[in-house]
Amino acid sequence: MQFVPLVVLVGGSALVSLAVLVPYCVDRDRIDAVVKSRERRRRRLRAVAPYLGGLTLVLLVNKGLLRRLETLSRAHGVRATQWFYELEGNAVATVQSAVPEWGVYVFGPVYVLGYVVVLTLPLVAYVFATNAHALKTLVTAYAVEYLAAIACYTAVFAYGPRNYHRLPGADPSAARVEAPLLEAFRSVTRLTARVNVETNVFPSMHAALSVTVLLVAVSTHDEFPRWTGVAGVLVASILLSTLYLGVHWITDLVAGGVLAVGGVTVADRIVSRGDRASW
């Protein structure tokens, strides 16, 4: 499948998912109150626009520096792949072997589509929140964590477990971790390669941003109780998918979780100090 049709397929599937999940997670009265009021829509857009602008700038910088930072990391970064294997052994291979082969047709879409949905759904849902704090905190946390990840990916040069066996000095007795996403959905890996490189594994941004969504979802449980449960299922599935597909070490996921906690904490302080929470 060519790149553009694949983007259209993923984007269309994400929109359909949002069309189903947003009404499920957000009360109809909340949606109607905003949708039917032009002034409320305008106030919400005006309140969050600076934060979205900051996130957009960070993403553009990340994209623009992607290849340059990979080169810098390759030349000067800490070679950590062997350390991760010595710490974890064959844990990822054990996870992969415990899942049936057809698991790729579950976890492949979860890794790509589920990730898109879990990151975008709260951006829509929190527009209907009582105040702007949750949406501003989420967007700010995304930006903070991407900035931290840029530094980490430059400092740490590492491959995921699916590439370990082909590296010089790899333990010959190590259980081989396969790359089912590459084998079953080769065109999808071309899509992910447009926004990432295979040595950007520590920390896992799938873990960091997904756990960030879950943390903010828990904090908004009183307003969006259904979203908390949906977020929990999606996040758990995404984390498991990164292991089953051989993309990340468990260490990467732990580091991503730590980054999420730090990112949400910093973002909450920035938003609380920056302006009022009301729309």
Long-range contacts (C-beta under 8 A, 24 or more apart in sequence): 1-187, 2-187, 3-187, 3-190, 3-191, 3-194, 6-187, 6-188, 6-190, 6-191, 7-191, 10-112, 10-113, 10-116, 10-191, 13-113, 14-113, 14-116, 14-117, 14-120, 17-113, 17-117, 17-121, 18-117, 18-120, 18-121, 18-124, 21-117, 21-121, 21-230, 22-121, 22-124, 22-125, 24-226, 24-230, 25-121, 25-125, 25-224, 25-226, 25-227, 25-230, 26-125, 26-128, 26-224, 26-227, 27-128, 30-128, 30-129, 31-128, 33-128, 34-127, 34-128, 40-279, 43-279, 44-127, 44-132, 44-279, 47-132, 47-136, 47-279, 48-127, 48-132, 48-135, 48-136, 48-139, 51-135, 51-136, 51-139, 51-140, 51-143, 52-139, 54-139, 54-140, 54-143, 55-139, 55-140, 55-142, 55-143, 55-146, 58-142, 58-143, 58-146, 58-147, 59-146, 61-150, 62-146, 62-149, 62-150, 63-195, 65-150, 66-195, 66-196, 66-197, 67-197, 69-150, 69-153, 69-154, 70-153, 70-197, 70-199, 70-200, 72-154, 73-153, 73-154, 73-155, 73-156, 73-157, 73-199, 74-157, 74-199, 77-154, 77-155, 77-156, 77-157, 78-155, 78-156, 78-157, 79-157, 79-158, 80-156, 80-157, 80-158, 80-202, 81-158, 81-159, 81-163, 81-164, 81-167, 82-167, 82-169, 82-170, 84-158, 84-161, 84-202, 84-249, 84-251, 84-252, 85-161, 85-164, 85-170, 85-171, 85-174, 85-249, 87-251, 88-249, 88-250, 88-251, 89-174, 90-174, 90-175, 91-250, 92-161, 92-177, 92-243, 92-246, 92-248, 92-249, 92-250, 93-161, 93-174, 93-175, 93-176, 93-177, 94-175, 95-240, 95-243, 95-244, 96-177, 96-178, 96-180, 96-243, 96-244, 96-246, 97-175, 99-244, 101-180, 103-180, 103-244, 104-180, 104-181, 104-183, 104-184, 104-185, 104-244, 104-245, 105-184, 107-237, 107-240, 107-241, 107-244, 107-245, 108-180, 108-181, 108-184, 108-185, 108-188, 108-241, 108-245, 110-234, 110-237, 110-238, 110-241, 111-181, 111-206, 111-238, 111-241, 111-242, 111-245, 111-247, 112-188, 112-191, 112-192, 114-234, 114-237, 114-238, 114-241, 115-206, 115-209, 115-210, 115-238, 117-234, 118-210, 118-213, 118-231, 118-234, 118-235, 118-238, 119-209, 119-210, 119-213, 121-227, 121-230, 122-213, 122-216, 122-217, 122-227, 122-231, 125-224, 125-227, 126-220, 129-220, 129-223, 129-224, 130-223, 131-277, 131-278, 131-279, 132-277, 132-278, 132-279, 133-271, 133-272, 133-277, 134-216, 134-219, 134-220, 136-267, 136-271, 136-274, 136-277, 137-216, 137-264, 137-267, 137-268, 137-271, 138-212, 138-213, 138-216, 138-267, 140-266, 140-267, 140-270, 140-271, 141-212, 141-216, 141-260, 141-263, 141-264, 141-266, 141-267, 142-209, 142-212, 142-263, 143-267, 144-262, 144-263, 144-266, 144-267, 144-270, 145-205, 145-208, 145-209, 145-212, 145-259, 145-260, 145-263, 146-205, 148-259, 148-262, 148-263, 149-200, 149-203, 149-205, 149-208, 149-259, 152-202, 152-203, 152-255, 153-199, 153-200, 153-202, 156-202, 157-199, 158-199, 158-201, 158-202, 159-198, 159-199, 159-201, 160-198, 160-201, 160-246, 160-247, 160-248, 160-249, 160-252, 161-246, 161-248, 161-249, 162-245, 162-246, 162-247, 163-198, 177-246, 178-246, 179-245, 179-246, 180-244, 180-245, 180-246, 181-245, 181-246, 181-247, 201-247, 201-248, 201-249, 201-252, 202-249, 202-251, 202-252, 202-255, 203-252, 203-255, 203-256, 203-258, 203-259, 204-242, 204-247, 204-248, 204-252, 204-253, 204-255, 204-256, 205-256, 206-238, 206-239, 206-241, 206-242, 206-247, 206-248, 206-256, 207-238, 207-239, 207-242, 207-248, 207-252, 207-253, 207-255, 207-256, 207-257, 207-260, 208-256, 208-257, 208-259, 208-260, 208-263, 209-260, 210-234, 210-235, 210-238, 210-239, 210-256, 210-260, 211-235, 211-256, 211-257, 211-260, 211-261, 212-260, 212-263, 212-264, 215-260, 215-261, 215-264, 216-264
